[in-house]
C-alpha cells in the first residue's frame, strides 16, 4: 500500500516550542475524496481528533518534536506515520488512506513529502491507481494509458506501442520505473516496444510542469513514471503480495503473475514474476497477421533498513518476442519478428537527516539491452545493443528562506550503442551530465514552482567520415539548459487558476544524427542529419481547476512554440535497392497548441459521470503543412454505478476525423466505440479478491487509430472481452 503523506500548515505561537492551529485533511488514496469521520490519534500525547465532513481536522496546539500519528477509519486501512513537527514545516498537512477493498497491507511511513496545490492537481488529473488502474490494464503501458487526458497511443501492431503526450512522442516522453529511466529503443522507432509489463504496477504517474526537469530537459513533453517499489522503501512487519491472472479474447492472450514482499529482521525482500502470451489480433475485418507477443519477466530486490535510512538493490530480467505486421510496399508480406531483452541492475542509498536537508538519495543503475529483428528467412535484418550506466545524487530539503521545500541534484548517463545487420548507422558513445534544481514556495494565496536544468551532452561516433553521403560524421557536443515556472492562485477554497511558462531543450539522438540505411520492421529507409542543432522552444499553459466533494473540473490551454523541432519526415523518394520509402530527419520551426478538459461529477453516492476531451493541433511554422502523427480531437464519456464493493461502468471512446496531415500522410475518419466494465471486490480477513470484466468495442466497430502505422492494412481490435483477477494477501 502506497501512502503519500504531506507536512502541515503551522504557525509559531507565543511560546517558541509550541505550534498552534495545526490543520490537516484526510483523503481517499484511490479517489482523492475527503474522508469524514477519520480518527487521528497522536500516540505520544494520547490525544484523539476526528475529521469533519470535509475531511479536515484541527490540532489547537502541539509542542515541537517527533510524533507518531495513527489514522483509523472503518472502511480504510490503518496508517501509522512518524512526522517531525517544527516551525519550518510547510502549509499543507495531508494523510492518504487506502480503501480496504484495494490493498490489504498497513504501512509505517517514516518520512513525508510536501503537499501543494500542484501535487493536488497532479494527483487528481495525472495519476492512475487502485481500481481504475486495474480496470484500464491492457497489453502494454500505452494501451493502459490511452484514455487519460492529453494522451494518445502510437503503435505498429499491438506489442510495439508507446504513449504520446499532446502530440509529442519519441524521447520527448521519458518513461521511468520507480524514477529510474527505462532503457530501450521504443523512443527511436514505432516498431520498437516499451520494456514494461503494466500488470503488477501499483501506480502510474504522468508528470508535467517544473517537476519534469528532475528527470529530463524536455519540458513540453512529460514523464510517465510507473511505480512498483522494486527496491523496498518500507520495512513491513508482515508478508504481503498478490497473485493475478489476465485474459483477453481479441488476441487469445493470457497472463499469470505473482509478487511477494517479506521482512526478515532489518531486511525486506521482494520478488516478482509474470508471463504473458498473445496471438494474432482479431479485427472487425480479419486477423492481423504476425501481431503475436510472448513476454517473460522477473525481478527481485532487497533493502536493509537502519535508523538513518536504507540501502537497497534490485535486478530485473525482461524478455519479449513479438511480431510486426507486414503488408506495406517494401515490407515482407509476413512482416518481421523482433526478439529483445533488458537486464537491469539498480542500487539505491536513502539517508535521512534531522534539519533543513530531509534526505539524500543516491541511485546507480546498469542496463544491458539487446534487440534483434529477423526476416522470415531467419536472417537478421537489424541488430542493436546498448550498455548503459546511469546515476544520480539528489537532496530534498524542507523550509529554506523563501522556499517551502525543494530538490537539487546531479545525474550522469553513459550509453555505448552498437549496431549490426543491414543497418549502416555508425556505432557511437553518448555521455550526459546534468545538474538540476526544483523549488516550491507559497505567498498568501499564491503557490509557486520553479525548476532549472543544465545538460552537457557528448555524442562520439566510432566511424568518423568527412565525405559521408548524409554529411560529415563527427563528434558532437551540446550545452543546453531548460527552465520552468508555474503559479497557482486560490480564487476561492474550491476554485484555482494557474499558469506555466517553460523553456525546453532536447539533444538529437544517435539515430537522428547518424542513421543511414533500411529499417525493415519500420518499413522505412532512414536518413539522419549529422548537422542537427539542439531542439528548443517555449511552452505556455494556462489552467483552471475546481474541486469540491462532488465535482472536479479541470481545463488546460497550451501553446508550444519550437524554433527548432527535430522530426523525420516521409519524402516522395523510394530507395531503389530496398524499395522502401525514404524518411529524412529535419530541424524545422513548429507550433503545437491545444486544449484539454476533465470533469468528474458525483451525482449522488452511487452514480458518477466523467468526461475527458483532448485536442492538439500542430503545424510547421511559415507553411500550411501540418505536423505528422498528431492525434485528432478525442475524448471519453463514462457513467459509473457504485454499490458497496460493486462498480459497473459504461463508456464511449470517440475521436473526430483527422484531415490535418503532413505531406504523404494518410487521413483517418472519426469513430465512436462503446465499452463497459464490471468490478467486484471481496474481502476475507487477510485476503482481498478483485475481479474486473471489461467488454471493449461492444458493437465490433471498424475504426482506425491515426497514430497507428498499420492503419492502412487493418483497423483496431474488434469486440474484446478482458478478464482480470487479483488476489492480495497479507500475513
C-alpha positions in Angstrom: 0.0 0.0 0.0 1.4 3.4 -1.0 0.6 6.2 1.3 1.6 9.8 0.4 1.9 11.9 3.5 2.5 15.6 3.4 3.6 18.1 6.0 1.3 20.5 7.8 0.4 24.2 8.0 1.9 25.6 11.1 2.4 28.9 12.7 4.7 29.8 15.6 2.9 30.8 18.7 3.8 33.0 21.6 5.7 30.0 23.1 8.7 29.2 20.9 8.3 25.5 21.3 4.5 25.3 20.7 2.8 25.2 17.3 -0.8 26.4 17.2 -3.7 25.6 14.9 -2.1 22.6 13.2 -4.6 21.9 10.3 -4.9 18.9 8.1 -7.1 16.8 5.8 -7.6 13.1 5.2 -8.2 11.9 1.6 -9.0 8.6 -0.1 -5.9 7.3 -1.8 -7.9 6.0 -4.8 -10.4 8.8 -5.5 -8.9 11.8 -3.7 -12.3 12.4 -2.0 -12.5 13.8 1.5 -12.9 11.2 4.3 -15.2 12.4 7.1 -15.1 10.6 10.5 -11.5 9.5 10.4 -9.9 9.2 13.8 -6.4 10.8 14.2 -4.5 9.7 17.4 -1.2 11.2 18.5 0.4 8.3 20.3 2.9 10.2 22.4 0.2 12.7 23.7 -2.6 10.1 23.8 -4.9 12.7 22.2 -7.6 11.9 19.7 -9.1 14.1 17.0 -11.5 13.4 14.1 -12.1 14.7 10.6 -15.2 16.7 9.7 -17.5 16.3 6.7 -14.8 17.9 4.5 -12.1 15.5 5.8 -10.5 18.3 7.8 -9.1 18.3 11.4 -7.5 20.8 13.7 -5.0 20.4 16.5 -5.1 23.5 18.6 -1.5 23.3 20.0 1.4 20.9 20.0 5.0 21.2 21.1 7.7 20.8 18.5 9.1 17.3 18.2 8.7 13.9 16.5 5.2 12.3 16.9 3.5 9.1 15.8 0.1 9.7 14.1 -2.3 6.8 13.9 -5.2 7.3 11.4 -8.2 5.0 11.6 -11.4 4.6 9.6 -13.7 1.6 9.4 -13.6 1.5 5.6 -9.8 2.1 5.3 -6.6 0.5 6.3 -4.8 2.0 9.3 -2.0 4.4 8.6 0.9 4.9 11.1 3.0 7.9 10.3 6.0 9.5 12.1 6.3 13.2 11.5 8.6 15.9 12.9 6.6 19.0 14.0 8.6 22.2 13.7 8.1 25.8 12.7 9.9 25.1 9.4 7.1 22.9 8.1 5.1 23.9 5.0 1.4 24.8 4.8 -0.4 21.6 4.0 -1.0 18.5 6.1 -2.5 15.6 4.2 -3.0 11.9 5.0 -3.9 9.4 2.4 -5.9 6.3 3.4 -6.1 3.2 1.2 -9.6 1.5 0.9 -9.7 -2.0 2.3 -11.1 -3.3 -1.0 -7.9 -2.3 -2.9 -5.0 -3.2 -0.7 -4.5 -5.1 2.5 -1.2 -4.0 4.0 -1.0 -1.3 6.7 2.3 0.6 6.3 4.5 2.5 8.6 5.8 5.6 6.8 8.9 7.2 8.4 9.2 10.3 6.3 6.9 12.7 4.4 6.9 14.8 1.3 5.5 18.2 0.7 1.9 18.6 -0.5 1.0 21.6 -2.5 -1.8 22.8 -4.9 0.4 21.4 -7.7 0.6 18.0 -6.1 -3.2 18.1 -5.6 -3.8 18.9 -9.3 -1.2 16.2 -10.3 -3.0 13.6 -8.1 -6.4 14.4 -9.5 -5.6 14.7 -13.2 -2.5 12.6 -14.0 -2.4 9.5 -11.8 -3.8 6.1 -12.5 -4.0 3.8 -9.4 -6.2 1.4 -7.5 -9.4 0.1 -9.1 -9.1 2.5 -12.0 -5.7 1.1 -12.9 -6.9 -2.5 -12.7 -9.9 -1.6 -14.9 -7.7 0.0 -17.6 -5.0 -2.7 -17.6 -4.0 -3.6 -21.2 -1.3 -5.5 -23.1 1.1 -2.5 -22.9 1.7 0.6 -20.9 0.4 2.7 -23.7 -2.8 0.8 -24.1 -3.3 1.1 -20.3 -3.0 4.9 -20.5 -4.7 5.6 -23.9 -7.8 7.2 -22.4 -6.0 9.5 -20.0 -6.5 13.2 -20.7 -3.9 14.5 -23.2 -2.5 11.1 -24.1 -2.7 9.0 -27.2 -1.1 5.7 -28.3 1.5 5.4 -31.1 1.5 1.8 -32.4 2.7 -0.5 -35.1 0.7 -3.6 -34.1 -0.3 -4.4 -30.5 3.1 -5.0 -28.9 5.2 -2.0 -30.1 3.0 0.8 -28.6 4.2 3.9 -26.8 2.3 6.8 -25.1 2.2 10.2 -26.8 1.6 13.4 -24.8 0.0 16.4 -26.6 1.1 15.2 -30.0 4.7 14.7 -28.8 6.4 11.3 -28.8 9.9 9.8 -29.1 12.2 10.7 -26.2 10.2 13.9 -25.5 8.2 11.5 -23.4 10.5 9.9 -20.8 9.4 6.6 -19.4 10.7 5.5 -16.0 10.3 2.8 -13.3 10.4 3.9 -9.7 12.1 7.1 -11.0 14.8 5.2 -13.0 14.9 5.8 -16.7 13.7 2.8 -18.7 16.4 1.9 -21.3 15.2 0.5 -24.6 14.7 1.7 -28.1 11.0 2.4 -28.0 11.5 6.2 -28.4 13.6 5.8 -31.6 11.2 3.9 -33.9 7.5 2.9 -34.0 8.3 -0.8 -34.3 10.2 -0.9 -31.0 8.4 -1.9 -27.9 8.4 -0.5 -24.4 10.1 -2.9 -22.0 7.5 -2.6 -19.2 4.6 -5.0 -18.3 1.9 -3.0 -16.5 0.2 -5.8 -14.7 2.0 -5.5 -11.3 2.2 -1.8 -11.2 0.7 -0.1 -8.2 0.5 3.4 -9.7 1.2 5.3 -12.9 2.0 9.0 -12.9 2.1 11.3 -15.9 4.3 14.2 -14.7 4.2 17.6 -16.4 5.4 21.1 -15.4 8.5 22.0 -13.4 9.0 18.6 -11.9 9.8 17.2 -15.3 13.2 18.8 -15.1 14.2 16.5 -12.3 14.4 13.7 -15.0 14.6 15.3 -18.4 15.3 18.6 -20.1 12.2 18.4 -22.4 9.5 20.5 -20.5 7.0 20.5 -23.4 6.7 16.7 -23.2 6.4 14.8 -19.9 7.4 11.9 -17.8 5.5 8.6 -17.5 6.7 7.1 -14.2 5.4 3.7 -13.2 5.7 2.6 -9.5 6.2 -0.9 -8.2 8.8 -0.3 -5.4 11.2 -2.9 -6.8 13.7 -1.8 -4.2 11.6 -1.9 -0.9 11.3 1.5 0.7 9.4 0.4 3.8 10.1 -2.5 6.2 6.8 -4.2 6.8 6.2 -6.5 9.8 4.3 -9.0 7.7 4.3 -10.8 4.4 2.3 -9.3 1.6 1.8 -9.8 -2.1 -0.6 -10.7 -4.8 -1.4 -13.4 -7.4 -3.1 -12.5 -10.6 -4.3 -13.6 -14.0 -5.4 -11.8 -17.1 -7.1 -12.9 -20.3 -8.5 -11.2 -23.4 -10.3 -12.6 -26.4 -9.3 -10.3 -29.2 -5.8 -11.9 -29.3 -6.4 -15.0 -27.3 -3.9 -13.6 -24.8 -3.3 -14.7 -21.2 -1.1 -13.8 -18.3 -0.1 -15.2 -15.0 1.7 -13.1 -12.4 2.8 -13.1 -8.7 4.7 -10.8 -6.4 5.6 -11.2 -2.7 7.4 -8.9 -0.2 8.6 -10.3 3.1 10.6 -8.9 6.1 13.5 -10.6 7.9 14.7 -8.5 10.9 16.1 -5.3 9.3 15.8 -6.6 5.8 12.9 -6.6 3.4 12.8 -8.9 0.3 10.7 -8.5 -2.8 10.2 -10.9 -5.7 8.0 -10.7 -8.9 7.4 -12.9 -11.9 5.0 -12.8 -14.8 4.4 -14.5 -18.1 2.2 -13.3 -21.0 1.4 -14.8 -24.3 -0.8 -13.4 -27.0 -1.7 -14.5 -30.5 -2.6 -12.6 -33.7 -5.1 -9.7 -33.2 -8.7 -10.2 -34.5 -10.2 -7.0 -36.1 -13.7 -6.5 -37.4 -12.4 -7.2 -41.0 -9.9 -10.0 -40.5 -7.0 -11.2 -38.4 -3.9 -9.0 -38.3 -1.1 -11.4 -39.2 2.2 -11.5 -37.3 0.9 -9.5 -34.4 1.7 -12.0 -31.6 3.7 -11.3 -28.4 5.4 -13.5 -25.8 6.8 -12.0 -22.7 8.5 -13.3 -19.6 10.0 -11.1 -16.9 11.0 -11.4 -13.3 12.7 -9.3 -10.7 14.0 -9.5 -7.1 15.0 -6.8 -4.7 16.1 -6.3 -1.1 16.7 -3.4 1.3 18.5 -3.1 4.6 16.9 -0.6 7.0 18.8 1.3 9.7 17.8 4.3 11.9 19.3 6.7 9.2 17.5 5.2 6.2 18.1 2.2 4.0 20.3 0.7 1.3 18.7 -1.4 -1.5 19.4 -3.4 -4.6 17.3 -5.0 -7.4 17.6 -6.9 -10.6 15.1 -7.2 -13.5 15.1 -9.5 -16.4 12.7 -8.7 -19.2 12.4 -10.8 -22.3 10.0 -10.1 -25.2 9.4 -11.7 -28.6 6.8 -10.2 -30.9 5.7 -9.7 -34.5 5.5 -6.6 -36.6 2.7 -7.0 -39.2 3.5 -6.9 -42.9 1.6 -5.7 -45.9 3.2 -2.4 -46.8 5.0 -1.6 -50.0 8.7 -2.6 -49.5 8.0 -4.8 -46.5 8.0 -8.6 -46.3 4.4 -9.9 -46.8 4.6 -11.8 -43.5 6.2 -8.9 -41.5 9.2 -9.0 -39.2 9.9 -10.8 -35.9 11.7 -9.0 -33.1 13.4 -10.5 -30.1 14.7 -8.3 -27.3 15.8 -8.4 -23.7 16.7 -6.0 -20.9 18.9 -6.9 -17.9 18.9 -4.1 -15.3 20.7 -3.8 -12.0 19.6 -1.0 -9.7 21.0 0.2 -6.4 19.8 2.9 -4.0 21.0 4.6 -0.8 18.5 6.7 1.1 19.8 8.6 4.1 17.5 10.7 6.3 18.6 13.8 8.3 17.1 16.0 11.1 17.4 19.5 9.8 16.9 21.5 6.6 18.1 18.6 4.5 15.4 15.9 4.8 17.2 13.2 2.9 19.8 12.4 0.3 19.3 9.7 -2.2 22.0 8.0 -4.4 21.0 5.9 -7.4 23.2 3.8 -9.6 22.0 1.6 -12.5 23.5 -0.7 -15.1 21.4 -1.8 -18.1 22.1 -4.2 -20.9 19.6 -4.1 -23.8 19.8 -6.4 -26.8 17.4 -6.2 -29.8 17.3 -8.3 -33.0 15.0 -8.0 -36.0 14.5 -11.2 -38.1 13.3 -11.5 -41.6 11.1 -14.5 -42.3 14.0 -16.4 -43.8 15.6 -16.2 -40.4 18.3 -13.7 -41.4 19.0 -10.8 -39.0 17.9 -7.6 -40.7 18.9 -5.3 -37.9 20.6 -5.7 -34.5 21.1 -3.2 -31.7 23.0 -3.5 -28.4 23.0 -0.9 -25.6 25.2 -0.9 -22.5 24.2 2.0 -20.3 25.2 3.3 -16.9 23.1 5.8 -15.1 23.5 7.5 -11.7 22.2 10.4 -9.6 22.7 12.1 -6.3 19.7 14.1 -5.1 18.9 16.0 -1.9 15.5 17.1 -0.7 15.1 20.0 1.8 12.4 21.5 3.9 11.8 25.2 4.7 14.7 27.2 3.4 14.3 31.0 3.3 11.5 31.8 0.9 11.2 28.2 -0.3 8.9 25.8 1.4 10.8 22.7 0.1 12.8 21.6 -2.9 15.2 19.3 -4.5 18.6 19.7 -6.1 20.9 17.1 -7.6 23.3 15.9 -10.3 23.0 13.0 -12.7 25.0 11.2 -15.3 24.3 8.8 -18.1 26.7 6.9 -20.4 25.5 4.9 -23.4 27.5 2.5 -25.6 25.4 2.0 -28.7 26.3 -0.8 -31.1 24.5 -1.7 -34.4 24.6 -4.6 -36.7 22.8 -6.4 -39.5 21.8 -4.4 -42.6 21.8 -1.1 -40.7 24.7 1.2 -41.7 24.4 3.7 -38.8 27.8 4.1 -37.1 28.1 2.8 -33.5 28.5 5.6 -31.0 29.0 6.5 -27.4 26.9 9.1 -25.7 27.5 10.8 -22.4 25.2 13.2 -20.5 26.0 15.2 -17.3 23.2 17.3 -15.7 22.6 19.5 -12.7 19.1 20.4 -11.7 17.0 22.3 -9.1 13.4 22.3 -8.1 11.8 24.7 -5.6 8.3 25.5 -4.2 7.0 28.5 -2.4 3.7 29.9 -1.0 2.8 33.6 -0.6 -0.7 34.4 0.6 -3.0 32.8 -2.0 -0.2 32.1 -4.5 1.7 28.9 -4.8 4.8 28.7 -6.9 7.0 26.1 -8.5 10.3 26.7 -10.3 12.9 24.4 -11.8 16.1 24.6 -13.8 18.3 22.1 -15.5 21.7 22.3 -17.3 22.8 19.5 -19.6 26.2 18.7 -21.1 26.0 16.0 -23.9 28.7 14.4 -25.9 28.0 12.0 -28.8 31.0 10.4 -30.3 30.6 8.1 -33.4 33.0 5.2 -33.8 33.5 5.7 -37.5 34.1 9.3 -38.5 33.9 10.4 -42.1 34.1 13.8 -43.7 32.5 13.0 -47.1 29.6 10.7 -45.9 26.5 10.8 -48.2 24.5 12.3 -45.3 27.1 14.8 -44.3 30.2 14.8 -42.1 30.1 12.1 -39.4 31.9 13.7 -36.5 31.8 14.1 -32.7 29.1 16.4 -31.4 28.8 18.3 -28.1 25.9 20.2 -26.8 25.4 22.6 -23.8 21.7 23.2 -23.2 19.5 24.5 -20.4 15.8 24.3 -19.5 13.6 26.4 -17.2 10.1 26.0 -16.0 7.9 28.2 -13.7 4.3 27.6 -12.5 2.0 29.5 -10.3 -1.5 28.7 -8.9 -3.8 31.3 -7.4 -6.6 30.4 -5.0 -9.7 32.3 -6.2 -11.8 30.5 -3.6 -11.4 27.4 -1.4 -12.6 25.3 -4.3 -11.5 27.3 -7.5 -7.9 27.7 -8.6 -6.3 29.3 -11.7 -2.8 28.8 -12.8 -0.1 29.5 -15.4 3.1 27.7 -16.6 5.9 29.0 -18.7 8.9 26.9 -19.7 12.0 26.9 -21.9 12.5 23.4 -23.3 15.6 21.8 -24.9 16.4 18.4 -26.3 19.6 17.0 -27.8 19.3 14.9 -31.0 19.6 11.2 -30.6 22.3 9.0 -32.1 19.8 7.7 -34.7 18.6 11.2 -35.6 22.2 12.3 -36.2 23.8 9.3 -37.9 21.1 6.9 -39.3 21.6 5.7 -42.9 20.0 2.6 -44.2 16.9 0.3 -44.3 14.8 -0.3 -41.2 12.7 -3.1 -42.5 10.5 -3.6 -39.4 9.6 0.1 -39.6 9.0 0.0 -43.4 11.4 2.8 -43.9 14.8 3.8 -45.3 16.1 6.2 -42.6 18.5 9.1 -43.3 19.8 11.1 -40.3 21.3 14.6 -40.3 24.7 15.0 -38.5 24.4 18.8 -38.6 21.3 18.9 -36.4 21.2 21.5 -33.6 19.5 21.0 -30.2 15.8 21.1 -30.2 14.4 24.2 -28.4 11.2 26.1 -27.8 9.0 28.0 -25.4 5.9 26.4 -23.8 3.0 28.3 -22.3 0.0 26.9 -20.5 -3.0 28.3 -18.5 -5.4 26.2 -16.5 -8.3 26.4 -14.1 -9.5 23.7 -11.7 -12.5 23.5 -9.5 -12.6 20.8 -6.8 -15.1 20.1 -4.0 -16.8 17.0 -2.7 -19.0 16.2 -5.7 -17.4 17.9 -8.6 -13.9 18.1 -10.1 -13.4 20.3 -13.2 -10.1 21.0 -15.0 -9.4 23.0 -18.1 -6.0 23.4 -19.7 -5.0 25.5 -22.7 -1.4 25.2 -24.0 0.9 26.5 -26.7 4.3 25.1 -27.5 6.4 27.3 -29.9 9.5 25.4 -31.1 12.1 27.4 -33.0 13.9 24.2 -33.9 11.9 20.9 -33.9 13.6 17.6 -34.9 11.4 15.3 -36.9 11.8 12.5 -39.5 9.5 13.2 -42.5 8.4 10.9 -45.2 9.7 12.0 -48.6 8.4 11.2 -52.0 11.6 9.1 -52.7 11.9 5.3 -52.8 15.2 3.7 -52.2 15.7 1.6 -55.3 17.8 -1.1 -53.6 15.2 -1.9 -51.0 12.0 -0.3 -52.4 11.5 1.3 -49.0 10.1 4.8 -48.6 12.8 7.3 -47.5 12.4 9.2 -44.2 14.7 12.2 -43.8 15.4 13.9 -40.5 15.0 17.7 -40.4 15.2 20.5 -37.9 12.3 22.9 -38.6 10.3 25.6 -36.7 7.0 24.2 -35.4 4.0 25.2 -33.4 1.7 22.9 -31.3 -1.3 24.2 -29.4 -4.4 22.7 -27.9 -7.0 22.3 -25.1 -7.8 19.6 -22.6 -10.8 19.2 -20.2 -11.6 16.7 -17.5 -14.9 16.6 -15.5 -15.8 14.1 -12.7 -19.3 14.6 -11.2 -20.7 12.6 -8.3 -24.4 12.9 -8.9 -25.0 11.0 -5.7 -23.3 8.4 -3.5 -23.8 5.7 -6.2 -23.6 7.4 -9.6 -20.6 9.2 -11.1 -20.3 10.8 -14.6 -17.0 11.7 -16.1 -15.8 13.3 -19.3 -12.4 14.0 -20.9 -11.6 15.9 -24.1 -8.2 16.4 -25.7 -7.3 18.4 -28.7 -3.9 19.1 -30.3 -3.0 21.0 -33.5 0.5 21.0 -34.9 1.9 23.0 -37.9 5.2 23.7 -39.4 5.7 27.4 -38.9 5.8 29.5 -42.1 3.8 27.0 -44.1 0.3 25.5 -44.1 1.6 21.9 -43.7 0.6 20.0 -40.6 3.0 18.1 -38.4 2.8 14.4 -38.9 1.3 11.9 -36.4 -0.8 14.4 -34.5 -3.8 12.8 -32.8 -7.3 14.1 -33.6 -9.8 15.7 -31.3 -10.7 12.8 -28.9 -12.4 12.0 -25.7 -14.2 9.7 -23.4 -17.6 9.8 -21.6 -18.3 7.4 -18.8 -21.1 6.7 -16.3 -20.3 4.6 -13.2 -22.6 3.0 -10.7 -21.1 2.1 -7.3 -22.8 -0.1 -4.8 -20.8 -1.4 -1.8 -17.9 -3.4 -3.4 -19.5 -3.5 -6.9 -18.8 -1.0 -9.7 -20.5 -1.1 -13.1 -19.4 1.4 -15.8 -20.4 2.2 -19.4 -18.3 4.5 -21.6 -17.8 5.8 -25.1 -14.4 6.5 -26.7 -14.7 8.8 -29.6 -12.4 10.6 -32.0 -13.0 13.2 -34.7 -11.7 12.8 -38.3 -8.1 13.9 -38.8 -7.8 15.9 -42.1 -4.8 17.9 -40.9 -1.9 15.7 -42.1 1.6 16.1 -43.3 2.6 15.5 -47.0 2.1 11.9 -47.9 0.4 11.1 -44.6 -2.9 9.2 -44.6 -6.1 10.8 -43.3 -8.4 9.0 -40.9 -12.1 9.1 -40.2 -13.8 9.7 -36.9 -15.3 7.0 -34.8 -17.4 6.2 -31.7 -16.6 3.0 -29.7 -18.8 1.7 -26.8 -17.3 -0.2 -23.8 -18.4 -1.5 -20.5 -16.8 -2.8 -17.3 -17.7 -4.7 -14.2 -15.6 -4.8 -11.0 -16.2 -6.6 -7.7 -14.1 -6.8 -4.6 -14.4 -9.4 -1.8 -12.5 -9.0 1.5 -12.0 -12.1 3.7 -9.7 -11.4 6.7 -6.2 -11.3 5.3 -7.3 -11.8 1.7 -8.8 -9.4 -0.9 -10.2 -10.7 -4.2 -10.5 -8.1 -7.0 -12.3 -9.1 -10.3 -12.6 -7.0 -13.4 -14.5 -7.8 -16.6 -14.4 -5.4 -19.5 -16.1 -5.5 -22.8 -14.3 -3.3 -25.4 -15.8 -2.3 -28.7 -19.2 -3.8 -27.9 -20.6 -3.2 -31.4 -17.5 -4.6 -33.1 -17.0 -1.2 -34.8 -14.4 -0.8 -37.5 -12.1 2.1 -36.6 -8.6 3.3 -37.1 -6.1 4.9 -34.7 -4.5 7.8 -36.5 -1.1 7.1 -34.9 -1.0 3.5 -36.0 1.5 2.7 -38.7 -0.7 -0.3 -39.8 -4.0 1.6 -40.2 -3.7 1.3 -44.0 -3.9 -2.5 -43.6 -6.4 -3.2 -41.0 -8.4 -1.4 -38.3 -8.0 -1.7 -34.5 -9.2 -4.6 -32.4 -12.8 -5.9 -32.7 -15.0 -6.9 -29.8 -12.8 -7.8 -26.9 -13.6 -9.4 -23.5 -10.9 -8.7 -20.9 -10.8 -10.6 -17.6 -8.5 -9.5 -14.7 -8.3 -11.2 -11.3 -6.0 -10.3 -8.5 -5.8 -11.9 -5.0 -4.0 -9.7 -2.4 -2.7 -11.4 0.7 -1.3 -10.2 4.0 0.1 -12.4 6.8 
